[in-house]
Amino acid sequence: MMCALRLAESGVRGVAILEKNERLGRKLSATGNGQGNVTNEDMASRHYFSSTGSAENVLKRFGKSDLLQYLSKLGGLFGADEVGRVYPASRQASSVTDLFRFALARAGVRVLTGETVLEVRKGADFSVRTKNGEYGAKYLVLACGGKASPHFGSDGDGYRFASSFGHTITPLFPSLVRLRTEQTDIRALKGIRSYCAAELIRKEGGRDKTIAVGRGDVLFTDAGVSGDLIFRLSAFCAQGDKLYLNFLPDFSKESVFSLLSEKARYYAELGAEDLLRGVVNSAIGRVVLKRCGISSAVSIRKAAAVLPTIVKMLFAFELTIGKSEGFENAQVTKGGVSMRELDDRLMSKKCDRLYIIGETVDVDGECGGYNLQWAFSSGAVAAEAIKERECNAV
Ligand SMILES: Cc1cc2nc3c(=O)[nH]c(=O)nc-3n(C[C@H](O)[C@H](O)[C@H](O)COP(=O)(O)OP(=O)(O)OC[C@H]3O[C@@H](n4cnc5c(N)ncnc54)[C@H](O)[C@@H]3O)c2cc1C
């Protein structure tokens, strides 16, 4: 939508979008829990991942400020929340889709919905076969998304089309997805959110290797963990990895140990559960005590006997990553069309006048508006390249 609109606005004629769904932007309309987190105040390239290149060049050409200026030109008001995530003031993702829909109509872009592309080929020009017919085009932009949440329309066709032009597709993984864990005792924590630090550890060659670390919200679910922090770590996880949660990331073990020892002396006759009251969420406290072999029925005096173990567990609560929740539940695809095979402005090095943008490319971002920014930026950059080429051709 961004690419088509920018092209049409710059005077390129005959721009068309072929969309398999009955309406445009179904995924965009579902983003950010329906609120549309379109970008982030902190647009550093460290928030992006690619095994074959970097998002940096594209973001330099069309970054956060360009996007916000443009969205405001389209008639929307946008603002950041306290952690820098930018949303429409309406807090309705669908209203962002509407801004594009109105502008596309006004700019004269032909929007053909219900048109599933089946095959793309190139002779002198491109030929695009859909289930209803065949279209010809001088330029072709593949903006088919990835494989994540296929119910919104993108189910991996973009990779198939890119492969048919000789492109390499790097291994694909579901990312920004909740994690299943092998431990079932945390079911008792379902619905509880806790601010944690986390460390993801993998056994490699018999040794523990730290794969990723982070801080943020963890939300316990009926089958594992979710939340901002987990989404960020999910991109790096494999089944069998250990995830250690620190429930008290802003405190030292020593200070917590000394506070709990004092409390145990003062309130020796209270129930064990009360030891951790005011320190961690009470349900988390109960699970921690249970894992340390302490039943809620015993007194704090008894619990105090294993205080070093309790403190250790508050700072490193172990979870084992289970089977992946898969693309069905993921927000984004990690991997895609190799960036090595695209030029700086996302034209294919394998096929002249073919551009590949958005999630189809081997770039994915953290949770927080980074993936939409990439989709918008890559669309704008490809449009600029096509327009320049058309101007030079005249
Ligand atoms: C639930 C959810 C919430 C998210 N929230 C956020 C968020 O708040 N912030 C953020 O930055 N990112 C978020 N994301 C990620 C973000 O939405 C995507 O990375 C982004 O939409 C990718 O844009 P795209 O244009 O590349 O692909 P898409 O948005 O997937 O669009 C591709 C389009 O191509 C169409 N298509 C695919 N194949 C064909 C075909 N063969 N023929 C015709 N049409 C086809 C699809 O129907 C689709 O409409 C979220 C994702 C999900 C699933």
The ligand as a Gaussian input file, in Angstrom:
#p B3LYP/6-31G(d) Opt

LIG

0 1
 C       -1.385000     -10.119000      15.353000
 C       -0.220000      -9.304000      14.839000
 C        0.102000      -8.112000      15.473000
 C        1.186000      -7.349000      15.020000
 N        1.447000      -6.161000      15.624000
 C        2.462000      -5.383000      15.165000
 C        2.678000      -4.082000      15.708000
 O        1.931000      -3.601000      16.563000
 N        3.724000      -3.374000      15.218000
 C        4.539000      -3.848000      14.219000
 O        5.480000      -3.147000      13.831000
 N        4.318000      -5.041000      13.647000
 C        3.288000      -5.811000      14.076000
 N        3.042000      -7.023000      13.484000
 C        3.886000      -7.430000      12.315000
 C        3.447000      -6.657000      11.065000
 O        2.042000      -6.635000      10.984000
 C        4.017000      -7.280000       9.787000
 O        5.410000      -7.446000       9.896000
 C        3.698000      -6.399000       8.580000
 O        2.288000      -6.310000       8.394000
 C        4.333000      -6.939000       7.309000
 O        3.903000      -6.145000       6.247000
 P        3.937000      -6.705000       4.756000
 O        3.288000      -5.669000       3.905000
 O        5.279000      -7.168000       4.403000
 O        3.010000      -8.011000       4.791000
 P        1.461000      -8.182000       5.171000
 O        1.008000      -7.114000       6.073000
 O        1.331000      -9.586000       5.592000
 O        0.736000      -7.951000       3.776000
 C        0.933000      -8.836000       2.693000
 C       -0.342000      -8.892000       1.874000
 O       -0.116000      -9.705000       0.719000
 C       -1.268000     -10.491000       0.492000
 N       -0.874000     -11.696000      -0.238000
 C       -0.042000     -12.680000       0.171000
 N        0.071000     -13.626000      -0.787000
 C       -0.710000     -13.212000      -1.813000
 C       -1.021000     -13.767000      -3.090000
 N       -0.531000     -14.942000      -3.504000
 N       -1.855000     -13.080000      -3.919000
 C       -2.375000     -11.892000      -3.526000
 N       -2.123000     -11.326000      -2.324000
 C       -1.302000     -11.976000      -1.484000
 C       -1.783000     -10.813000       1.886000
 O       -3.145000     -11.160000       1.856000
 C       -1.502000      -9.516000       2.640000
 O       -2.602000      -8.654000       2.635000
 C        1.967000      -7.794000      13.908000
 C        1.619000      -8.989000      13.274000
 C        0.544000      -9.747000      13.732000
 C        0.188000     -11.026000      13.036000

